[in-house]
Amino acid sequence: MNEFTAELIGTMFVILLGNGVVANVVLSGTKGANGGWIVITTGWALGVFAGVVIAGPYSGAHLNPAVTIGLAIAGKFDWASAPMFILAQFIGAMLGALLVWLIYRDHFNETPDQGCKAAVFCTAPAIRNTTSNLIGEIIGTFVLIFVIFYFTNPEMGEDKTPFGLGSLGALPVAFLVWGIGLSLGGTTGYAINPARDLGPRIMHCLLPIPNKGDGNWSYAWIPVVGPIIGAAIAAVLFLVLKN
């Protein structure tokens, strides 16, 4: 498996399990209906774990354009490879969203609430405030990228596996994403990943979901721009403190 394929498949698994747990909690008639925020954040953390296990040995498991950009700014990743990684991440995110729709198609048809249908694909703020929402995404992604710099070696080894622990090396990333969701995710839904939000949002637009609404496109730039800014700040601060 090459780096492009690893990033694509790894991101696909993140979205399949992450958006899948949202579908299980918010759509009508599912076994996990109304499971709550703990279930959602746990499902996302486990989705990240699965994605990192798959992609880690081959690409280092960025699975997130913000991670790719942050590592490149910090000099830990080649800028020339960034477009390829980001393209793979967006394609993987779109495929993951497609699979979630296929699995939960009957429940989409039974769900009257447009907001719940959109929530399976993309984030939306609990309280709409452009400045606050942007700050929330910046800080959440800052925490993600900054901590990643300190609990793993982004250059890794020949097998690119964090900590040299094989699959267990994915656990710190999963716990970090879980912690961000539990502590900081209540305002915007913690996209902290442009591909995770924009890719599925595009699929929401394209898929034949009845009474699905417009996908809240006026908000869509925040979970893209916010994570990039947060990653840049984390990388710059890491470089300053390192020196």
VMD Tcl script that draws the C-alpha trace (Angstrom):
set ca {
  {0.00 0.00 0.00}
  {1.50 3.35 -1.02}
  {1.11 6.64 0.84}
  {-1.80 7.90 -1.28}
  {-3.77 4.68 -0.83}
  {-2.97 4.58 2.88}
  {-4.22 8.11 3.47}
  {-7.34 7.46 1.39}
  {-8.29 4.21 3.10}
  {-7.31 5.41 6.57}
  {-9.41 8.57 6.23}
  {-12.28 6.55 4.81}
  {-12.31 4.40 7.96}
  {-12.19 7.47 10.21}
  {-15.27 8.91 8.52}
  {-17.06 5.57 8.20}
  {-16.87 5.00 11.96}
  {-17.00 8.67 13.00}
  {-19.94 9.77 10.87}
  {-21.40 6.32 11.42}
  {-21.69 6.84 15.16}
  {-23.36 10.20 14.56}
  {-25.88 8.50 12.27}
  {-26.53 5.83 14.90}
  {-27.23 8.48 17.54}
  {-29.20 11.15 15.67}
  {-31.21 9.34 12.97}
  {-34.67 7.97 13.64}
  {-35.23 4.33 14.52}
  {-31.63 3.22 14.97}
  {-30.49 0.91 17.76}
  {-28.33 3.71 19.16}
  {-30.85 6.55 18.88}
  {-30.33 9.32 21.45}
  {-27.11 7.71 22.68}
  {-25.65 11.11 23.50}
  {-22.37 12.97 23.29}
  {-20.26 10.37 25.10}
  {-21.20 7.78 22.51}
  {-20.41 10.16 19.65}
  {-17.01 11.23 20.98}
  {-16.08 7.63 21.78}
  {-17.06 6.47 18.31}
  {-14.97 9.21 16.72}
  {-11.95 8.32 18.86}
  {-12.22 4.68 17.87}
  {-12.62 5.68 14.24}
  {-9.37 7.62 14.46}
  {-7.72 4.62 16.08}
  {-8.80 2.37 13.20}
  {-7.62 4.86 10.59}
  {-4.21 5.30 12.21}
  {-3.73 1.55 12.57}
  {-4.36 1.11 8.84}
  {-2.39 4.05 7.47}
  {0.34 4.48 10.08}
  {2.90 2.02 8.74}
  {2.64 3.39 5.20}
  {2.02 7.16 5.37}
  {2.37 8.10 9.02}
  {-1.44 8.43 9.17}
  {-2.01 12.16 8.80}
  {-5.67 11.57 7.79}
  {-6.24 15.31 8.14}
  {-5.07 18.25 5.99}
  {-4.43 20.23 9.18}
  {-1.96 17.57 10.33}
  {-0.25 17.54 6.94}
  {0.02 21.34 6.86}
  {1.17 21.56 10.48}
  {3.92 19.00 9.95}
  {5.03 20.75 6.76}
  {5.22 24.15 8.47}
  {7.29 22.59 11.25}
  {9.68 21.12 8.70}
  {8.65 17.55 9.56}
  {7.03 16.80 6.20}
  {7.86 17.61 2.60}
  {5.63 20.35 1.17}
  {5.87 18.70 -2.25}
  {3.94 15.69 -0.95}
  {1.24 17.74 0.79}
  {-1.17 18.10 -2.19}
  {-1.15 14.35 -2.77}
  {-1.86 13.62 0.90}
  {-4.64 16.20 1.09}
  {-6.29 14.91 -2.10}
  {-6.25 11.37 -0.71}
  {-7.76 12.58 2.56}
  {-10.64 14.37 0.80}
  {-11.40 11.39 -1.44}
  {-11.29 9.05 1.55}
  {-13.62 11.31 3.55}
  {-16.13 11.40 0.69}
  {-16.04 7.61 0.31}
  {-16.52 7.14 4.05}
  {-19.57 9.42 3.99}
  {-20.97 7.48 1.04}
  {-20.67 4.21 2.96}
  {-22.41 5.71 6.00}
  {-25.30 6.79 3.79}
  {-25.54 3.31 2.25}
  {-25.68 1.69 5.69}
  {-28.20 4.13 7.17}
  {-30.20 4.89 4.03}
  {-33.52 3.64 5.45}
  {-33.02 5.73 8.58}
  {-32.28 8.86 6.56}
  {-35.62 8.28 4.84}
  {-37.37 7.94 8.21}
  {-35.78 11.05 9.77}
  {-37.81 14.26 9.33}
  {-35.26 16.66 10.84}
  {-32.98 18.25 8.23}
  {-30.43 19.22 10.86}
  {-30.06 15.63 12.04}
  {-29.52 14.45 8.47}
  {-26.85 17.08 7.87}
  {-25.17 16.34 11.21}
  {-24.28 12.85 9.97}
  {-22.11 14.47 7.30}
  {-20.78 17.74 8.67}
  {-20.53 19.95 11.71}
  {-22.70 22.87 12.75}
  {-22.41 25.25 15.70}
  {-24.59 24.92 18.79}
  {-24.78 28.74 18.85}
  {-24.11 30.52 15.56}
  {-21.43 33.14 16.15}
  {-18.82 33.40 13.41}
  {-16.03 34.71 15.62}
  {-16.63 32.26 18.46}
  {-17.08 29.32 16.10}
  {-13.86 30.13 14.26}
  {-11.95 30.48 17.55}
  {-13.35 27.16 18.71}
  {-12.06 25.34 15.62}
  {-8.71 27.12 15.85}
  {-8.18 26.16 19.49}
  {-9.39 22.59 19.07}
  {-7.04 22.00 16.15}
  {-4.21 23.80 17.91}
  {-4.52 21.32 20.77}
  {-4.57 18.39 18.34}
  {-1.49 19.43 16.37}
  {0.55 20.80 19.28}
  {0.12 17.67 21.37}
  {0.89 15.45 18.39}
  {4.28 17.14 18.15}
  {5.05 16.07 21.71}
  {3.74 12.54 22.01}
  {5.02 11.14 18.76}
  {7.92 11.69 16.44}
  {6.33 12.96 13.20}
  {9.35 11.65 11.28}
  {8.94 8.21 12.91}
  {11.03 5.34 11.59}
  {11.21 3.36 8.42}
  {7.86 1.76 9.20}
  {6.46 5.19 10.23}
  {4.74 3.68 13.26}
  {4.41 5.99 16.32}
  {6.39 4.91 19.39}
  {7.48 1.66 17.76}
  {4.44 0.00 19.35}
  {2.78 -1.19 16.18}
  {-1.01 -0.83 16.31}
  {-0.89 0.32 19.94}
  {0.89 3.45 18.73}
  {-2.50 4.66 17.49}
  {-3.94 4.82 21.02}
  {-2.46 8.21 21.99}
  {-3.99 9.83 18.90}
  {-7.35 8.26 19.66}
  {-7.28 9.42 23.28}
  {-6.31 12.92 22.21}
  {-9.22 13.19 19.77}
  {-11.53 11.76 22.42}
  {-10.36 14.36 24.94}
  {-10.81 17.21 22.48}
  {-14.33 16.05 21.70}
  {-15.30 15.69 25.35}
  {-13.79 18.99 26.47}
  {-13.91 21.35 23.49}
  {-16.37 19.83 21.03}
  {-19.63 21.15 22.45}
  {-19.60 24.47 20.59}
  {-18.98 23.50 16.96}
  {-18.90 19.71 16.91}
  {-15.07 19.78 16.69}
  {-14.38 19.27 13.01}
  {-10.64 19.92 13.60}
  {-10.14 18.45 10.12}
  {-11.04 20.20 6.84}
  {-11.41 16.90 4.93}
  {-13.63 15.41 7.64}
  {-16.09 18.28 7.24}
  {-15.93 19.47 3.64}
  {-15.71 16.06 1.95}
  {-18.86 14.66 3.61}
  {-20.61 18.03 3.22}
  {-20.12 17.70 -0.53}
  {-21.54 14.18 -0.38}
  {-24.56 15.49 1.53}
  {-25.13 17.82 -1.38}
  {-24.75 15.08 -4.02}
  {-26.59 12.13 -2.45}
  {-30.34 11.57 -3.06}
  {-31.46 12.17 0.53}
  {-35.11 13.26 0.81}
  {-35.79 16.63 2.47}
  {-32.11 17.08 3.30}
  {-31.81 20.89 3.31}
  {-28.96 22.96 1.95}
  {-26.07 21.66 4.05}
  {-25.47 25.03 5.75}
  {-22.89 26.12 3.17}
  {-22.62 29.62 4.64}
  {-20.89 28.00 7.64}
  {-18.75 25.55 5.65}
  {-15.63 27.74 5.50}
  {-15.17 27.79 9.29}
  {-14.30 24.07 9.75}
  {-11.86 24.44 6.85}
  {-10.12 27.72 7.67}
  {-10.19 27.32 11.46}
  {-8.26 24.03 11.53}
  {-5.64 25.35 9.09}
  {-5.05 28.42 11.25}
  {-4.91 26.28 14.39}
  {-2.39 23.93 12.79}
  {-0.21 26.83 11.67}
  {-0.20 28.39 15.14}
  {0.69 25.04 16.74}
  {3.55 24.47 14.30}
  {4.99 27.95 14.77}
  {4.79 27.70 18.56}
  {6.44 24.28 18.45}
  {9.32 25.70 16.40}
  {9.71 28.66 18.78}
  {9.78 26.47 21.88}
  {12.04 23.93 20.23}
  {14.63 26.61 19.55}
}
mol new
graphics top color blue
foreach p $ca { graphics top sphere $p radius 0.5 }
foreach p [lrange $ca 0 end-1] q [lrange $ca 1 end] { graphics top cylinder $p $q radius 0.2 }
display resetview
